[in-house]
Amino acid sequence: MNLLSIIRQKVSNWPYWIITVLGGIAAFGCYTSMYAFRKAFASATFEHQEFLHIDYKVWLVVAQMVGYTLSKFYGIRFISESGKSHRAKSILTLIFLSWIALLGFALIPAPYNVVFLLLNGFPLGMIWGLVFSYLEGRRTTEFMGALMSISLIFASGFVKTVARILMSAFSVNDHWMPFLTGLVFLLPLLLFVFCLEIIPPPTKEDQQLRTKRVPMDAKQRSTFIRTFLPGIVLTIITYVLLTCIRDMRDNFEVEIWNGLGIHNNHIYTQIDTVISIVILAMMGLLILIKNNLKAFTVIHIMIIAGCLLVGVSTFLFDRGHIGPVTWMALLGTGLYMGYIPYNAIFFERMIANFHYKSNIGFIMYVADSIGYLGSFSVLLFREFGHTDISWAHFFKQCLMAVPLIGGTCSVLSLLYFRRKTTKETKKNTTYTERLPEPEISIN
C-alpha cells in the first residue's frame, strides 16, 4: 500500500461532512487554478492590434475556443470511458501542456502566436470532467458541485484581477502575462489536486441514494441518448443559449464594462464574489432535499427563474430604472442561476432520479460540445457580420433570447421529465405486482 492509499484510508475515517467540505474546496481550488491557464489572456485588451482587418483579441478568443470545443467533442468518449485511476496524472499533464502553449504564445511574435491559444485550449477542455468525477454519485454532491461550480463565476473575475495587477504593478506586457499568471497558480494547483486524490470513493449509502456511477461504452452512450432524447434536446437548447451568453460575458467582460462607462480593475471580483455566494447558497441547500424528483423539479425552477431574471433586469436597465452595476449584478446572478446547475447538479439528480447506471461526464460533454460550438458560431456571426456594433450593445441585444427561448425550453423539460418519471414508476410498479409469489414449504 503506497503513501497516498494510507492517507486516503485515514481520511475515510473522518466525519462525512468534513470529507464533503474538503472535496468541495479542493474541486473549487483546482478549477479556479485551471482558469488561470485558460482565461488570463482575456484580461488584456490588445488595443490597436489587428490581423486581416480583424481585432487581434478576437483571433485569440476564436483560436482558444476552437481548441476548447474540439476538446469537448473528444471528451465525450474520453471522459465517459475514463475510470478512477490516473485522474490526477491526467489533470496535471493536461494543464502543464496548456501552460507550455502559453510560453509559446509569449515567445512567438503576433500574429503567429495565435495558434498557441488553440493548443492551449484543447487540453483544458477535459479538466471539468476529470475533476467532477471525484464528486459525483454522493449524497452531498450538490454541495461539493456547488463549490466547484462557483469557480466558474469567481475564477473569471479573480484571475482577471490577478492578471491586471501583474500588468499594472509589475509592468508585465500583454503577451507574457498569461504565462506568468499560470505560474502564480501552479503551486495551489498541485495542492488542490493532492486533496482531490485523498478523498475516499462514494460509500455504499451514497450508491444506494444516488446510483452507482460507471464508465460507459459506445452502446451504453447510444442507449442513454435514445432513452431521454426529448428531454436532452430541450436541455441542450437552453444550455447552448446560456453558454453563448456566459462566454460573451466572460471573454469580453472588460470591453462590456468599458462600454458601460465603468473602468475599475476590481469590479470583476467584487460583482462575481457576490454572485458566487448567492449561487452557492441556492445550490448547497439542495442537499436537504432527499427525494430526487423533488430536487430535480427545484433545479428546473431555479433555471427558469434565472432566465426570467436576465430578461427582467435587462428590461429595467433599458428603461433607466437601474444603473449599470446593479444590472450587471442581477444579470450575472440570473445567468448563473441557469448555467451553473447544468455544470453541477442537473445531470446528477437526473441520473439519480431514474436510477440509471451511467456517469455525468458523458452527457455533460455532449451538452458542452454543442454549447461551445454554438458560442463559437455566435462569435463568428458578430465578428464577420456586425463589427460595427460594440460588444456591450451586441451582448445586450442577445440577452432577451434567454427568457424567451431558455425559459420556454426549461418549462417543457420539466414537464417531460416529470411525465417520464411517472411512466417509469408505473412500469416498475406493474412489473413488481406481476412477480410470482414465493412458494412457502412447510416441513
ABEGO torsion letter per residue (X at the ends): XBAAAAAAAAAAABBAAAAAAAAAAAAAAAAAAAAAAAAAAAABAGBGBBBGGBBAAAAAAAAAAAAAAAAAAAAAAAAAABBABGAAAAAAAAAAAAAAAAAAAAABBOAAAAAAAAAAAAAAAAAAAAAAAAABGBAAAAAAAAAAAAAAAAAAAAAAAAAAAAAAAAGBBAAAAAAAAAAAAAAAAAAAAAAAAABBBBBAAAAAAAEBBBBBBAAAAAAAAAAAAAAAAAAAAAAAAAAAAAAAAAAAAAAAAAAAGBBBAAAAAAAAAAAAAAAAAAAAAAAABABAAAAAAAAAAAAAAAAAAAAAAAAAAAAGABBAAAAAAAAAAAAAAAAAAAAAAAAAAAAAAAGBBBBAAAAAAAAAAAAAAAAAAAAAAAAAAAAABBAAAAAAAAAAAAAAAAAAAAAAAAAAAAAAAAAAAAAAAAAAAABBBBBBBBX
